[in-house]
Amino acid sequence: MRTQRYPSDLTDEQWAFVGPLIPVYTGGRPRKTALRDVLDAIFYILRTGCQWRFLPKDFPPKSTVWGYFDAWRHDGTLDLIHDLLRDRVRKQAKPGRPRRTASIDSQSVDTSSGGEARGRDNAKNINGRKRHIIVDSLGLLLAVVVTAADVDDAAAAPAALGQLAEQPLGHVRRVFADNKYHNHALYGWVVDNGWYDLEIVRRPPGARGWVRLPIRWTVERTFAWLTKCRRLSVDREKSTRSAEAMIRLAMIHLMLNRLCPKDEVSEFHYRETG
């Protein structure tokens, strides 16, 4: 039994949310590892950015933790946990109010471990990968796709937008995007496959430097939430599947802390915006 606790560990209330959602695999030898310790180890890696082989000794062995992470990213466990927690957060934040808008954007980040899907984003002077995400009006994750950094945003958008069809999002009427998504081929894809409108939010004429665009700042805030996890400050994964799984895990950890705040952390509140 573990005696050392870390700030990234789940509380008893948080574990009560996710514990019943983790599948119990039948067959083989009886399991001796506590799944809560496995999840705590994954969140420790996510929040601190340490390498798998540098896990503290009071966690289960690295190979065991990686084995569960690998299984959960393939069998849909992380997707299931994420989507159920997102529904709970929505009901807690604004019960009875369907989300009618979403926002799409990308973030280019350097890579540190090589692996698949790497390229150069000349506009951002970054060699690595690009994270394409869609969030709802609360900033909660709806879709994520990781590509090489040299992939055009509009070219990658259908892969992210296509994930919306797999979710109960019939109330979504508009998806906001910036000028990078002004692309006639993308407009045609939305007409053929979407039930929503893609609306381009443009910069004010003559504006220079950074400008907070209306509506779309919600997706930028989500990127800021993600970068609180040191594992995501740089893309440290060898595969895009792992990179996408780590992004979902970051949102899972964030939502658990909203649903069941820890004693030393103040309760989350959205700020009023002008």
C-alpha positions as a Python dict, from the first residue, in 0.01 Angstrom:
ca = {
    (1, 'M'): (0, 0, 0),
    (2, 'R'): (132, 344, -94),
    (3, 'T'): (222, 582, 185),
    (4, 'Q'): (357, 876, -21),
    (5, 'R'): (90, 1100, -175),
    (6, 'Y'): (135, 1357, -453),
    (7, 'P'): (-72, 1663, -554),
    (8, 'S'): (-172, 1488, -879),
    (9, 'D'): (-325, 1189, -695),
    (10, 'L'): (-699, 1132, -704),
    (11, 'T'): (-905, 1189, -393),
    (12, 'D'): (-1152, 927, -272),
    (13, 'E'): (-1440, 1128, -422),
    (14, 'Q'): (-1264, 1158, -760),
    (15, 'W'): (-1182, 787, -767),
    (16, 'A'): (-1550, 712, -699),
    (17, 'F'): (-1628, 884, -1032),
    (18, 'V'): (-1380, 699, -1251),
    (19, 'G'): (-1323, 368, -1071),
    (20, 'P'): (-1646, 202, -1192),
    (21, 'L'): (-1569, 308, -1552),
    (22, 'I'): (-1238, 119, -1576),
    (23, 'P'): (-1287, -227, -1730),
    (24, 'V'): (-1187, -539, -1540),
    (25, 'Y'): (-1009, -779, -1774),
    (26, 'T'): (-1093, -1145, -1722),
    (27, 'G'): (-853, -1435, -1761),
    (28, 'G'): (-489, -1472, -1663),
    (29, 'R'): (-349, -1444, -1313),
    (30, 'P'): (-531, -1253, -1038),
    (31, 'R'): (-449, -884, -1050),
    (32, 'K'): (-224, -764, -768),
    (33, 'T'): (-192, -401, -879),
    (34, 'A'): (-443, -141, -759),
    (35, 'L'): (-591, 38, -1060),
    (36, 'R'): (-615, 360, -860),
    (37, 'D'): (-235, 353, -818),
    (38, 'V'): (-197, 299, -1192),
    (39, 'L'): (-415, 600, -1270),
    (40, 'D'): (-231, 810, -1012),
    (41, 'A'): (99, 713, -1177),
    (42, 'I'): (-29, 821, -1521),
    (43, 'F'): (-149, 1155, -1382),
    (44, 'Y'): (190, 1199, -1210),
    (45, 'I'): (366, 1159, -1546),
    (46, 'L'): (116, 1392, -1711),
    (47, 'R'): (147, 1673, -1457),
    (48, 'T'): (522, 1653, -1387),
    (49, 'G'): (645, 1558, -1735),
    (50, 'C'): (880, 1289, -1605),
    (51, 'Q'): (981, 991, -1818),
    (52, 'W'): (812, 656, -1768),
    (53, 'R'): (1126, 495, -1628),
    (54, 'F'): (1163, 774, -1371),
    (55, 'L'): (836, 698, -1194),
    (56, 'P'): (884, 703, -813),
    (57, 'K'): (927, 356, -667),
    (58, 'D'): (608, 373, -462),
    (59, 'F'): (404, 356, -784),
    (60, 'P'): (351, 25, -967),
    (61, 'P'): (632, -77, -1207),
    (62, 'K'): (673, 131, -1522),
    (63, 'S'): (591, -164, -1746),
    (64, 'T'): (263, -225, -1561),
    (65, 'V'): (157, 140, -1576),
    (66, 'W'): (246, 164, -1945),
    (67, 'G'): (59, -159, -2017),
    (68, 'Y'): (-265, -22, -1874),
    (69, 'F'): (-217, 314, -2047),
    (70, 'D'): (-161, 135, -2377),
    (71, 'A'): (-475, -77, -2329),
    (72, 'W'): (-694, 216, -2228),
    (73, 'R'): (-587, 435, -2522),
    (74, 'H'): (-678, 154, -2764),
    (75, 'D'): (-999, 9, -2619),
    (76, 'G'): (-1188, 339, -2574),
    (77, 'T'): (-1168, 353, -2194),
    (78, 'L'): (-1019, 703, -2192),
    (79, 'D'): (-1279, 825, -2442),
    (80, 'L'): (-1562, 681, -2229),
    (81, 'I'): (-1435, 836, -1905),
    (82, 'H'): (-1373, 1171, -2074),
    (83, 'D'): (-1718, 1195, -2236),
    (84, 'L'): (-1907, 1096, -1921),
    (85, 'L'): (-1715, 1347, -1709),
    (86, 'R'): (-1777, 1618, -1969),
    (87, 'D'): (-2151, 1558, -1946),
    (88, 'R'): (-2136, 1587, -1567),
    (89, 'V'): (-1938, 1911, -1582),
    (90, 'R'): (-2186, 2058, -1831),
    (91, 'K'): (-2482, 1973, -1608),
    (92, 'Q'): (-2306, 2117, -1306),
    (93, 'A'): (-2200, 2439, -1482),
    (94, 'K'): (-2522, 2526, -1669),
    (95, 'P'): (-2788, 2259, -1620),
    (96, 'G'): (-3053, 2234, -1888),
    (97, 'R'): (-2870, 2461, -2135),
    (98, 'P'): (-2755, 2277, -2450),
    (99, 'R'): (-2426, 2379, -2605),
    (100, 'R'): (-2507, 2537, -2943),
    (101, 'T'): (-2161, 2660, -3050),
    (102, 'A'): (-1812, 2517, -3076),
    (103, 'S'): (-1468, 2647, -3173),
    (104, 'I'): (-1182, 2486, -3364),
    (105, 'D'): (-815, 2582, -3361),
    (106, 'S'): (-465, 2434, -3370),
    (107, 'Q'): (-148, 2458, -3164),
    (108, 'S'): (199, 2378, -3295),
    (109, 'V'): (445, 2231, -3044),
    (110, 'D'): (800, 2099, -3059),
    (111, 'T'): (860, 1726, -3025),
    (112, 'S'): (1126, 1569, -2806),
    (113, 'S'): (1103, 1195, -2873),
    (114, 'G'): (1098, 1161, -3250),
    (115, 'G'): (841, 912, -3369),
    (116, 'E'): (576, 947, -3635),
    (117, 'A'): (411, 1253, -3790),
    (118, 'R'): (671, 1526, -3755),
    (119, 'G'): (708, 1835, -3969),
    (120, 'R'): (794, 2203, -3966),
    (121, 'D'): (548, 2488, -3915),
    (122, 'N'): (737, 2773, -4080),
    (123, 'A'): (490, 3035, -3961),
    (124, 'K'): (555, 2941, -3596),
    (125, 'N'): (920, 2834, -3645),
    (126, 'I'): (843, 2499, -3485),
    (127, 'N'): (962, 2149, -3571),
    (128, 'G'): (716, 1898, -3437),
    (129, 'R'): (345, 1832, -3433),
    (130, 'K'): (21, 2023, -3445),
    (131, 'R'): (-274, 1971, -3211),
    (132, 'H'): (-614, 2032, -3366),
    (133, 'I'): (-894, 2058, -3111),
    (134, 'I'): (-1262, 2146, -3104),
    (135, 'V'): (-1417, 2273, -2781),
    (136, 'D'): (-1769, 2367, -2679),
    (137, 'S'): (-1874, 2706, -2542),
    (138, 'L'): (-1745, 2607, -2195),
    (139, 'G'): (-1403, 2517, -2333),
    (140, 'L'): (-1455, 2142, -2285),
    (141, 'L'): (-1295, 1910, -2540),
    (142, 'L'): (-1513, 1771, -2819),
    (143, 'A'): (-1250, 1641, -3061),
    (144, 'V'): (-873, 1615, -3092),
    (145, 'V'): (-644, 1519, -3380),
    (146, 'V'): (-263, 1534, -3374),
    (147, 'T'): (-75, 1570, -3703),
    (148, 'A'): (266, 1678, -3825),
    (149, 'A'): (319, 2051, -3779),
    (150, 'D'): (336, 2113, -4154),
    (151, 'V'): (-22, 1993, -4212),
    (152, 'D'): (-253, 2279, -4311),
    (153, 'D'): (-526, 2356, -4057),
    (154, 'A'): (-805, 2340, -4312),
    (155, 'A'): (-675, 2006, -4444),
    (156, 'A'): (-680, 1853, -4094),
    (157, 'A'): (-1017, 2003, -3996),
    (158, 'P'): (-1236, 1725, -4149),
    (159, 'A'): (-1065, 1464, -3930),
    (160, 'A'): (-1152, 1668, -3619),
    (161, 'L'): (-1498, 1774, -3735),
    (162, 'G'): (-1576, 1415, -3829),
    (163, 'Q'): (-1550, 1320, -3459),
    (164, 'L'): (-1850, 1541, -3382),
    (165, 'A'): (-2077, 1296, -3562),
    (166, 'E'): (-1983, 1027, -3308),
    (167, 'Q'): (-2119, 1232, -3017),
    (168, 'P'): (-2469, 1346, -2910),
    (169, 'L'): (-2420, 1703, -3032),
    (170, 'G'): (-2736, 1766, -3230),
    (171, 'H'): (-2776, 2108, -3068),
    (172, 'V'): (-2450, 2245, -3215),
    (173, 'R'): (-2541, 2500, -3481),
    (174, 'R'): (-2216, 2689, -3544),
    (175, 'V'): (-1846, 2608, -3531),
    (176, 'F'): (-1626, 2917, -3505),
    (177, 'A'): (-1282, 2929, -3667),
    (178, 'D'): (-1020, 3184, -3764),
    (179, 'N'): (-888, 3281, -4108),
    (180, 'K'): (-674, 2966, -4134),
    (181, 'Y'): (-995, 2772, -4201),
    (182, 'H'): (-1111, 2995, -4487),
    (183, 'N'): (-1092, 2719, -4746),
    (184, 'H'): (-1346, 2633, -5015),
    (185, 'A'): (-1268, 2260, -5002),
    (186, 'L'): (-1342, 2266, -4627),
    (187, 'Y'): (-1666, 2455, -4687),
    (188, 'G'): (-1770, 2185, -4931),
    (189, 'W'): (-1688, 1911, -4679),
    (190, 'V'): (-1903, 2081, -4414),
    (191, 'V'): (-2195, 2111, -4656),
    (192, 'D'): (-2174, 1740, -4739),
    (193, 'N'): (-2105, 1605, -4389),
    (194, 'G'): (-2206, 1860, -4126),
    (195, 'W'): (-2535, 1977, -3978),
    (196, 'Y'): (-2376, 2303, -3854),
    (197, 'D'): (-2235, 2619, -4012),
    (198, 'L'): (-1863, 2696, -4015),
    (199, 'E'): (-1826, 3063, -3928),
    (200, 'I'): (-1495, 3244, -3978),
    (201, 'V'): (-1422, 3503, -3708),
    (202, 'R'): (-1198, 3763, -3871),
    (203, 'R'): (-959, 4012, -3719),
    (204, 'P'): (-1080, 4376, -3715),
    (205, 'P'): (-960, 4569, -4022),
    (206, 'G'): (-627, 4738, -3960),
    (207, 'A'): (-559, 4555, -3632),
    (208, 'R'): (-197, 4480, -3546),
    (209, 'G'): (-45, 4236, -3301),
    (210, 'W'): (-248, 4014, -3073),
    (211, 'V'): (-624, 4069, -3073),
    (212, 'R'): (-877, 3883, -2862),
    (213, 'L'): (-1131, 3760, -3110),
    (214, 'P'): (-1491, 3732, -2985),
    (215, 'I'): (-1616, 3377, -2914),
    (216, 'R'): (-1293, 3208, -3024),
    (217, 'W'): (-1095, 3294, -2709),
    (218, 'T'): (-1257, 2991, -2545),
    (219, 'V'): (-1041, 2751, -2747),
    (220, 'E'): (-727, 2952, -2666),
    (221, 'R'): (-814, 2921, -2297),
    (222, 'T'): (-839, 2543, -2336),
    (223, 'F'): (-487, 2534, -2482),
    (224, 'A'): (-374, 2728, -2173),
    (225, 'W'): (-540, 2469, -1948),
    (226, 'L'): (-359, 2190, -2131),
    (227, 'T'): (-16, 2347, -2095),
    (228, 'K'): (-48, 2335, -1715),
    (229, 'C'): (55, 1972, -1766),
    (230, 'R'): (432, 1965, -1819),
    (231, 'R'): (400, 1651, -2030),
    (232, 'L'): (213, 1866, -2285),
    (233, 'S'): (449, 2165, -2283),
    (234, 'V'): (635, 1974, -2556),
    (235, 'D'): (500, 1676, -2748),
    (236, 'R'): (694, 1397, -2579),
    (237, 'E'): (509, 1102, -2736),
    (238, 'K'): (635, 872, -3011),
    (239, 'S'): (289, 821, -3163),
    (240, 'T'): (0, 1055, -3236),
    (241, 'R'): (-235, 811, -3060),
    (242, 'S'): (-41, 859, -2736),
    (243, 'A'): (-35, 1236, -2790),
    (244, 'E'): (-414, 1244, -2829),
    (245, 'A'): (-457, 1019, -2525),
    (246, 'M'): (-248, 1252, -2309),
    (247, 'I'): (-465, 1548, -2412),
    (248, 'R'): (-779, 1358, -2312),
    (249, 'L'): (-615, 1259, -1983),
    (250, 'A'): (-535, 1625, -1913),
    (251, 'M'): (-901, 1714, -1961),
    (252, 'I'): (-1008, 1418, -1744),
    (253, 'H'): (-783, 1541, -1462),
    (254, 'L'): (-911, 1897, -1503),
    (255, 'M'): (-1277, 1791, -1497),
    (256, 'L'): (-1228, 1568, -1192),
    (257, 'N'): (-1081, 1865, -1005),
    (258, 'R'): (-1385, 2071, -1101),
    (259, 'L'): (-1637, 1808, -997),
    (260, 'C'): (-1457, 1724, -672),
    (261, 'P'): (-1220, 2009, -579),
    (262, 'K'): (-935, 1922, -349),
    (263, 'D'): (-919, 2093, -10),
    (264, 'E'): (-612, 2297, -100),
    (265, 'V'): (-755, 2413, -436),
    (266, 'S'): (-1028, 2676, -463),
    (267, 'E'): (-1344, 2582, -647),
    (268, 'F'): (-1341, 2663, -1021),
    (269, 'H'): (-1559, 2946, -1152),
    (270, 'Y'): (-1589, 3094, -1500),
    (271, 'R'): (-1512, 3465, -1508),
    (272, 'E'): (-1757, 3707, -1661),
    (273, 'T'): (-1624, 3850, -1988),
    (274, 'G'): (-1691, 4181, -2150),
}
